[in-house]
Amino acid sequence: MAANSIDFETLSPDPDQGEAEIVASHLEVIETVISSLDQDDSAMVSRSEQGYLWKFKYGTVEVFVQLTGQNDDDTLTVWAPVHQLPVQDEAGLMRHLLKLNCGETFEACFGILNQDIVILANRVLEDINPGEISRLMTIVATIADEQDEVLRAEYP
């Protein structure tokens, strides 16, 4: 999930449309949702052997969307960094995040990725529908945008 060393390109249709129809529909849904959430035309995509990785700006956060492949056991993962470690009151921050995880994050959760506090959600592709794709992406983007400034202010 590390996006630091990925080469992104501006979001545009894939010139190689030889992929399976179901993958195209997942790609189309993901890119449609990103287009609806992206607030400053910042959306970009990286295509590689590991799948697809998109990033876009939503409010004050950058959101990442990764699709690992085209099979039922491949995964859609959405995450957004909201704060960086270390913080002054790390134990207080962790307690706060656990409380949020318990009742306010829906299908998403807070976690630690490298030195970043992230909100993330993932789902295998088997039987996924466009509404679930949209919901996961919207939940992560919305919670990240609501929490990032609050967490940075409360836990410097």
ABEGO torsion letter per residue (X at the ends): XBAAABBBBBBBBBABAABBAAAAAAAAAAAAAAAAABAAGABBBBBBAAEBBBBBBBEABBBBBBBAEABAABBBBBBBBABBOBBABAAAAAAAAAAAAAAAAEABBBBBBEABBBBBBBBBABGBBAAAAAAAAAAAAAAAAAAAAAAAAABX
